Amino acid sequence: MISLTSQEIIDRIGELASELTPPSEIAVLLGIDPDRLRAELSIKDSPARQAYYRGKARTANVLRKIELEFARVGSPLAVQLTGSYLRDMTADEDF
C-alpha cells in the first residue's frame, strides 16, 4: 500500500494538481485507491491536501496573470474574466 504521507507522493500530488489533473486521475497515476486519496484530500491539515491546493493555486495564479496581460492589451474576454476574478477575490475576503 502506498503511503500518502511520503514526501515523494505528496510532491507528486502537488505537481499533478498544478497540471490541473483531477483527483481521480491523480489516484490512477500514482496507483492509489481514488476513495483513499479523496478521503486524504478532505482532511484540512493533511500535507497531501495542502500540496494539492498549493499546486492548483499556483497554476490558477499563472493563468490569472496571463489573463491580466491579455486584458491590458484590450481583449474583451480577458477583461470580462479578470472582472470575475476580482469579484471572486472580493467574495473570498471574509476577514
Backbone bond lengths (Angstrom), bond angles and torsions (degrees), N, CA, C in turn:
res aa  C-N    CA-C-N  psi(-1)  N-CA   C-N-CA  omega(-1)  CA-C   N-CA-C  phi
1 M - - - 1.454 - - 1.536 108.73 -
2 I 1.302 116.53 132.45 1.462 122.31 -179.00 1.527 109.42 -77.63
3 S 1.320 115.11 133.55 1.462 120.37 179.47 1.523 110.33 -82.10
4 L 1.314 115.55 126.95 1.463 120.00 178.10 1.520 111.84 -82.43
5 T 1.320 116.29 2.06 1.462 119.61 178.69 1.523 111.99 -105.46
6 S 1.339 117.69 -2.09 1.464 118.78 178.62 1.529 108.86 -72.32
7 Q 1.303 115.98 140.49 1.465 120.25 -177.19 1.523 111.46 -61.08
8 E 1.316 116.67 -34.54 1.466 120.44 179.25 1.534 110.98 -61.91
9 I 1.315 116.86 -45.22 1.475 121.10 179.48 1.528 110.08 -68.30
10 I 1.307 116.78 -42.35 1.471 120.32 178.83 1.526 110.10 -60.21
11 D 1.323 116.70 -43.92 1.467 120.55 178.64 1.528 111.49 -62.75
12 R 1.329 116.62 -41.03 1.474 120.32 179.26 1.526 111.17 -66.43
13 I 1.324 116.70 -38.15 1.466 120.13 177.14 1.525 109.14 -60.06
14 G 1.327 116.89 -45.81 1.458 120.69 178.56 1.516 112.37 -63.14
15 E 1.316 116.14 -41.83 1.464 120.74 179.70 1.529 111.14 -63.86
16 L 1.317 115.87 -46.82 1.466 119.28 -179.92 1.525 111.44 -66.74
17 A 1.313 117.14 -37.05 1.469 119.86 176.80 1.525 110.18 -64.17
18 S 1.327 116.98 -36.43 1.465 119.82 178.80 1.526 111.51 -67.15
19 E 1.322 116.17 -19.65 1.467 121.39 175.81 1.528 110.75 -93.61
20 L 1.332 115.99 13.04 1.466 124.62 178.19 1.525 112.59 60.37
21 T 1.315 115.54 37.23 1.456 121.77 177.59 1.526 108.88 -83.95
22 P 1.327 118.22 125.12 1.468 120.45 179.17 1.536 111.33 -63.36
23 P 1.326 117.09 151.92 1.467 120.78 -178.89 1.529 113.98 -52.62
24 S 1.325 117.72 -39.93 1.469 119.07 -179.12 1.528 111.16 -63.33
25 E 1.321 117.10 -36.20 1.464 120.06 178.31 1.525 111.27 -76.05
26 I 1.326 117.18 -34.83 1.466 120.02 174.95 1.524 108.61 -58.10
27 A 1.321 115.80 -44.98 1.464 120.27 -179.64 1.525 111.06 -59.01
28 V 1.312 116.68 -46.04 1.466 120.54 -179.59 1.527 110.42 -62.95
29 L 1.313 116.39 -46.11 1.464 120.17 -178.07 1.527 112.57 -63.87
30 L 1.322 116.02 -31.72 1.465 119.96 -178.39 1.525 113.11 -95.96
31 G 1.328 116.93 -2.55 1.455 120.16 -179.95 1.515 113.18 70.99
32 I 1.329 115.37 35.29 1.464 121.81 -178.71 1.526 108.04 -112.68
33 D 1.308 116.47 143.31 1.461 120.11 174.73 1.531 108.43 -61.09
34 P 1.336 117.96 126.16 1.468 120.42 -177.62 1.529 114.01 -56.43
35 D 1.324 116.89 -38.54 1.465 119.33 179.20 1.524 111.21 -66.78
36 R 1.310 116.03 -36.06 1.465 120.42 178.25 1.533 110.64 -66.44
37 L 1.336 115.93 -42.35 1.465 118.96 178.41 1.527 110.32 -65.20
38 R 1.319 117.00 -44.70 1.473 119.73 178.85 1.528 111.18 -60.02
39 A 1.316 116.33 -40.38 1.467 119.86 178.39 1.528 110.17 -62.41
40 E 1.320 116.48 -42.29 1.469 120.62 179.25 1.528 110.52 -65.38
41 L 1.324 116.38 -40.78 1.466 120.26 -179.40 1.526 112.15 -69.98
42 S 1.314 116.88 -16.75 1.468 119.76 179.35 1.529 112.46 -84.51
43 I 1.321 117.18 -9.48 1.470 121.27 179.78 1.529 108.20 -85.70
44 K 1.321 116.24 116.22 1.467 120.90 -170.79 1.523 114.89 -57.33
45 D 1.316 118.84 -35.81 1.464 119.44 -177.76 1.529 113.07 -101.67
46 S 1.315 116.25 16.37 1.461 120.89 179.59 1.529 110.76 -70.88
47 P 1.322 118.29 132.08 1.466 120.27 175.33 1.531 112.45 -58.67
48 A 1.323 117.00 -33.45 1.471 119.98 177.93 1.528 110.23 -65.36
49 R 1.322 116.68 -42.42 1.472 120.65 178.33 1.526 110.39 -63.74
50 Q 1.317 115.99 -44.42 1.462 119.79 179.64 1.525 110.84 -61.15
51 A 1.329 116.79 -42.38 1.466 120.76 178.62 1.525 110.70 -64.92
52 Y 1.323 116.40 -41.49 1.466 121.20 179.70 1.534 110.42 -60.30
53 Y 1.320 115.96 -52.10 1.463 119.35 -177.67 1.526 112.24 -69.52
54 R 1.312 117.51 -34.04 1.468 120.22 177.37 1.532 109.96 -64.32
55 G 1.322 116.72 -45.12 1.464 120.50 178.53 1.515 111.85 -62.49
56 K 1.309 116.02 -45.32 1.462 120.93 178.85 1.529 110.65 -62.95
57 A 1.319 116.70 -42.89 1.467 121.28 -178.73 1.524 111.63 -65.65
58 R 1.320 116.92 -37.88 1.475 119.47 178.48 1.522 111.08 -60.34
59 T 1.311 115.87 -45.40 1.464 119.27 179.91 1.519 111.01 -68.09
60 A 1.311 117.11 -41.00 1.467 120.05 177.54 1.525 110.16 -59.53
61 N 1.313 116.06 -39.22 1.464 120.19 179.22 1.528 111.27 -65.28
62 V 1.315 116.93 -42.73 1.468 120.85 177.81 1.531 109.92 -61.23
63 L 1.322 115.95 -44.52 1.465 119.61 -179.75 1.525 111.69 -63.98
64 R 1.323 116.43 -39.12 1.473 119.27 177.09 1.525 110.84 -63.82
65 K 1.319 117.12 -40.41 1.469 120.18 178.36 1.528 110.78 -60.73
66 I 1.316 115.97 -42.02 1.468 120.09 178.78 1.524 109.97 -63.69
67 E 1.332 116.39 -44.48 1.468 119.93 178.64 1.526 111.04 -61.49
68 L 1.325 116.90 -39.39 1.467 119.79 178.20 1.526 110.99 -62.01
69 E 1.314 116.40 -40.57 1.468 119.56 178.18 1.531 110.65 -63.22
70 F 1.319 116.45 -43.52 1.465 119.88 177.29 1.528 110.80 -63.43
71 A 1.318 116.80 -39.02 1.469 120.26 178.68 1.525 110.44 -63.81
72 R 1.317 116.58 -39.08 1.472 120.47 -179.43 1.524 112.51 -64.01
73 V 1.328 116.26 -28.22 1.468 118.75 178.73 1.527 111.91 -95.73
74 G 1.337 116.16 7.47 1.452 119.61 169.47 1.509 118.17 100.96
75 S 1.297 119.36 12.66 1.461 120.11 178.13 1.528 109.73 -69.58
76 P 1.343 117.50 116.95 1.466 119.86 -178.93 1.537 112.99 -59.13
77 L 1.319 116.75 -40.98 1.462 119.49 179.39 1.526 110.52 -64.88
78 A 1.314 116.64 -41.27 1.464 119.89 179.26 1.522 110.98 -64.93
79 V 1.316 116.84 -38.98 1.467 120.10 177.31 1.525 109.55 -61.37
80 Q 1.315 116.26 -43.44 1.462 120.83 178.98 1.535 110.61 -62.85
81 L 1.327 116.58 -45.31 1.465 120.15 -179.22 1.526 111.84 -64.95
82 T 1.316 116.46 -42.04 1.466 118.20 -179.66 1.521 110.69 -66.40
83 G 1.319 116.90 -31.87 1.460 119.70 174.62 1.523 111.02 -62.93
84 S 1.325 116.26 -39.44 1.470 118.96 178.64 1.529 110.42 -69.96
85 Y 1.327 117.34 -33.31 1.469 119.82 176.31 1.526 110.16 -63.39
86 L 1.316 115.98 -41.18 1.461 120.22 179.45 1.528 110.65 -64.82
87 R 1.327 116.58 -41.63 1.472 119.57 177.18 1.527 110.88 -64.02
88 D 1.327 116.72 -41.70 1.470 120.39 177.93 1.524 110.58 -62.06
89 M 1.310 115.90 -41.81 1.459 120.54 -179.56 1.528 110.46 -63.30
90 T 1.319 115.87 -45.19 1.464 120.62 179.80 1.528 110.81 -63.43
91 A 1.324 116.68 -41.48 1.464 120.81 179.64 1.527 111.82 -64.85
92 D 1.318 116.56 -27.48 1.467 121.29 -177.68 1.529 112.37 -85.71
93 E 1.300 117.04 -4.86 1.469 121.14 -177.99 1.522 109.66 -87.22
94 D 1.309 114.90 83.18 1.463 119.68 -179.39 1.528 111.12 -106.46
95 F 1.297 115.73 34.15 1.466 120.10 179.97 1.499 111.12 -110.11
